[in-house]
């Protein structure tokens, strides 16, 4: 079931680790991504087998409104 973490009512890392301990796949959508932070989760995902559908997908990016100058 999808969950949204806002890091206000619960710590994100604690909740993510608890969720990933029982997960067989994961989809993340984030505005920013820091590889150093990934080290806190990779031990739970590295043993997954993509051939068995155990995938971790990460969508990174933010939508810019037309009035925002991206340059």
C-alpha positions in Angstrom: 0.0 0.0 0.0 1.4 3.5 -0.9 2.5 5.6 2.0 3.5 9.3 2.1 6.2 10.3 4.6 6.4 14.0 5.6 9.1 13.6 8.3 6.9 15.5 10.7 5.0 12.8 12.6 7.6 10.1 12.2 11.2 10.0 11.3 11.6 9.1 7.6 14.6 6.8 7.9 13.1 4.8 10.8 9.8 4.4 8.9 11.5 3.5 5.6 13.8 0.9 7.1 10.8 -0.7 8.9 8.9 -0.8 5.7 11.7 -2.1 3.6 12.4 -4.9 6.0 9.2 -6.6 4.9 8.9 -5.3 1.3 9.6 -7.2 -1.9 9.8 -4.0 -4.0 9.8 -0.3 -3.6 8.9 2.8 -5.7 10.1 6.2 -4.6 9.3 9.7 -6.0 11.6 12.4 -4.6 12.4 16.0 -5.5 16.1 15.7 -4.4 18.4 12.7 -4.1 21.6 12.4 -2.1 23.7 9.2 -2.6 25.1 9.5 0.9 21.6 9.0 2.2 21.1 5.9 0.1 23.8 4.2 2.2 21.3 4.1 5.1 19.0 1.8 3.0 21.1 -0.1 0.6 21.7 -3.1 2.9 18.0 -3.8 2.8 17.7 -3.7 -1.0 21.0 -5.1 -2.3 19.9 -8.7 -1.9 16.7 -8.2 -3.9 16.5 -10.3 -7.2 15.1 -8.3 -10.1 14.4 -11.5 -11.9 11.9 -12.3 -9.2 10.2 -8.9 -9.5 12.1 -7.5 -6.5 12.8 -4.0 -7.8 13.5 -0.6 -6.4 12.6 2.3 -8.6 13.5 5.9 -7.9 11.9 8.8 -9.8 13.9 12.0 -9.2 12.9 15.5 -10.2 10.6 18.4 -9.6 7.9 20.0 -11.8 8.7 23.6 -12.7 5.7 25.9 -13.3 5.8 27.7 -16.7 6.4 31.1 -15.0 9.6 29.8 -13.2 12.8 30.4 -15.2 14.9 27.2 -15.2 18.0 29.0 -16.5 
